Amino acid sequence: MENSFYSIDRLVEFGMGLAVAQQMVRTMNDSMQNMYVPGAMNTMQQPINNIYHVIMDGKQSGPYTESELSRLIADKKVTKDTYIWKPGMKEWQKAENIPDVLRLVALTPPEFTKP
């Protein structure tokens, strides 16, 4: 019996070990896929739409939903310089500095002008 790393006995031993390891991985994957975990299938609740408070004509107004704020943006009542606050913010900020509001601006279609 040869003790070389490249002997046929060592290669067969390695191949058998590899086959056993692959079978173990397959068995574990099958077990995990078929496992029932209570509550794992529950979908997460949809996040509540953001509400916004706006300074218009020097007065605080709101709360407004995202769709209401989109309407104010479309009507040009809210501009990039309008101060807005939403729950979670420490202080009022200009609309141009709030990513959520910029997203709403990007989704608001431009005013249609007949060619």
Rosetta blueprint (number, residue, H / E / L):
1 M L
2 E L
3 N L
4 S L
5 F L
6 Y L
7 S L
8 I H
9 D H
10 R H
11 L H
12 V H
13 E H
14 F H
15 G H
16 M H
17 G H
18 L H
19 A H
20 V H
21 A H
22 Q H
23 Q H
24 M H
25 V H
26 R H
27 T H
28 M H
29 N H
30 D H
31 S H
32 M H
33 Q H
34 N H
35 M L
36 Y L
37 V L
38 P L
39 G L
40 A L
41 M L
42 N L
43 T L
44 M L
45 Q L
46 Q L
47 P L
48 I L
49 N L
50 N L
51 I L
52 Y E
53 H E
54 V E
55 I E
56 M E
57 D L
58 G L
59 K E
60 Q E
61 S E
62 G E
63 P E
64 Y E
65 T L
66 E H
67 S H
68 E H
69 L H
70 S H
71 R H
72 L H
73 I H
74 A H
75 D L
76 K L
77 K L
78 V L
79 T L
80 K L
81 D L
82 T L
83 Y E
84 I E
85 W E
86 K L
87 P L
88 G L
89 M L
90 K L
91 E L
92 W L
93 Q E
94 K E
95 A H
96 E H
97 N H
98 I L
99 P H
100 D H
101 V H
102 L H
103 R H
104 L H
105 V H
106 A H
107 L H
108 T L
109 P L
110 P L
111 E L
112 F L
113 T L
114 K L
115 P L
